[in-house]
Amino acid sequence: MTAFYRSIYFGYMKTVISVKVDKSVRDRARKVARKLGLPLSTVVNYQLKQFADDRKIEFRETLTPNAKTGKLLDEALRDIRENRKGKFSPAFDNAEDAIKWLNA
């Protein structure tokens, strides 16, 4: 019977990952998981699965980009507002026109 359980356990455990997390966040999450009767790994596994399935992540707080990313975003928004030709592709009805535009 023990051998059977071992094979299930090892078949279930696929891999181990190591991530850096703020200690206070880990401790708070571990405390909540413990109150719910769950191991923290189950919570993390569920969240990773949701992220992989949905291909998105939602944040409740506003994220501020670093200086380099902020500059790139500002430039892109300025290009959009000023409708700069050559920066953005027009809409195409067929692939041939799109290829001509790309090669121009």
C-alpha positions as CSV (number, residue, x, y, z in Angstrom):
1,M,0.0,0.0,0.0
2,T,2.8,2.4,0.8
3,A,4.4,1.9,-2.6
4,F,1.1,2.8,-4.2
5,Y,0.9,6.1,-2.3
6,R,4.5,6.9,-3.2
7,S,3.8,6.6,-6.9
8,I,0.9,8.9,-6.6
9,Y,2.8,11.4,-4.7
10,F,5.8,11.4,-7.0
11,G,3.5,11.4,-10.0
12,Y,1.7,14.5,-8.6
13,M,4.8,16.5,-7.7
14,K,6.1,17.8,-11.0
15,T,8.8,20.3,-10.1
16,V,10.1,22.7,-7.5
17,I,10.5,26.4,-8.2
18,S,12.3,29.0,-6.3
19,V,11.0,32.6,-6.3
20,K,12.0,35.7,-4.3
21,V,9.1,37.0,-2.3
22,D,9.1,39.7,0.4
23,K,9.2,37.9,3.8
24,S,6.2,39.9,5.1
25,V,4.1,38.9,2.1
26,R,5.1,35.2,2.5
27,D,4.3,35.2,6.2
28,R,0.9,36.9,5.7
29,A,0.0,34.5,2.8
30,R,1.2,31.5,4.8
31,K,-0.9,32.6,7.8
32,V,-4.1,32.9,5.6
33,A,-3.4,29.6,3.9
34,R,-3.0,27.9,7.3
35,K,-6.3,29.3,8.5
36,L,-8.0,27.9,5.4
37,G,-6.3,24.6,6.0
38,L,-4.2,24.8,2.8
39,P,-0.5,24.5,2.2
40,L,1.0,27.7,0.7
41,S,2.2,25.6,-2.3
42,T,-1.5,24.8,-3.2
43,V,-2.3,28.6,-3.2
44,V,0.8,29.4,-5.4
45,N,0.1,26.5,-7.7
46,Y,-3.5,27.6,-8.2
47,Q,-2.5,31.2,-8.9
48,L,0.2,30.1,-11.4
49,K,-2.4,27.9,-13.1
50,Q,-4.9,30.8,-13.4
51,F,-2.1,33.0,-14.8
52,A,-1.2,30.4,-17.4
53,D,-4.8,29.7,-18.3
54,D,-6.0,33.3,-18.5
55,R,-2.7,34.7,-19.8
56,K,-3.3,37.8,-17.7
57,I,-2.8,39.1,-14.2
58,E,-4.8,41.8,-12.5
59,F,-3.4,44.1,-9.9
60,R,-5.5,46.0,-7.4
61,E,-2.9,48.7,-6.8
62,T,-1.6,51.0,-9.5
63,L,1.8,50.0,-10.8
64,T,4.4,52.6,-11.7
65,P,6.8,51.8,-14.5
66,N,10.5,52.4,-14.1
67,A,12.1,55.5,-15.8
68,K,13.1,53.6,-19.0
69,T,9.7,52.0,-19.5
70,G,7.9,55.3,-18.6
71,K,9.9,57.1,-21.2
72,L,9.0,54.5,-23.9
73,L,5.3,54.6,-22.9
74,D,5.3,58.4,-23.1
75,E,6.9,58.4,-26.5
76,A,4.3,55.8,-27.8
77,L,1.4,57.8,-26.4
78,R,2.8,61.0,-28.0
79,D,3.1,59.2,-31.3
80,I,-0.5,58.0,-31.1
81,R,-1.8,61.4,-30.2
82,E,0.1,63.1,-33.0
83,N,-0.8,60.3,-35.5
84,R,2.8,60.1,-36.7
85,K,2.9,58.4,-40.1
86,G,5.3,55.5,-40.4
87,K,5.1,54.7,-36.7
88,F,1.9,52.6,-36.9
89,S,0.6,50.4,-39.6
90,P,-2.7,51.2,-41.3
91,A,-5.5,48.6,-41.5
92,F,-5.1,46.2,-44.4
93,D,-7.8,44.3,-46.4
94,N,-5.3,41.6,-47.6
95,A,-1.9,40.2,-46.9
96,E,-0.3,41.5,-50.1
97,D,-0.9,45.1,-49.1
98,A,0.5,44.5,-45.7
99,I,3.6,42.9,-47.1
100,K,4.1,45.9,-49.5
101,W,3.7,48.3,-46.6
102,L,6.2,46.4,-44.5
103,N,8.8,46.3,-47.4
104,A,8.3,50.0,-48.2
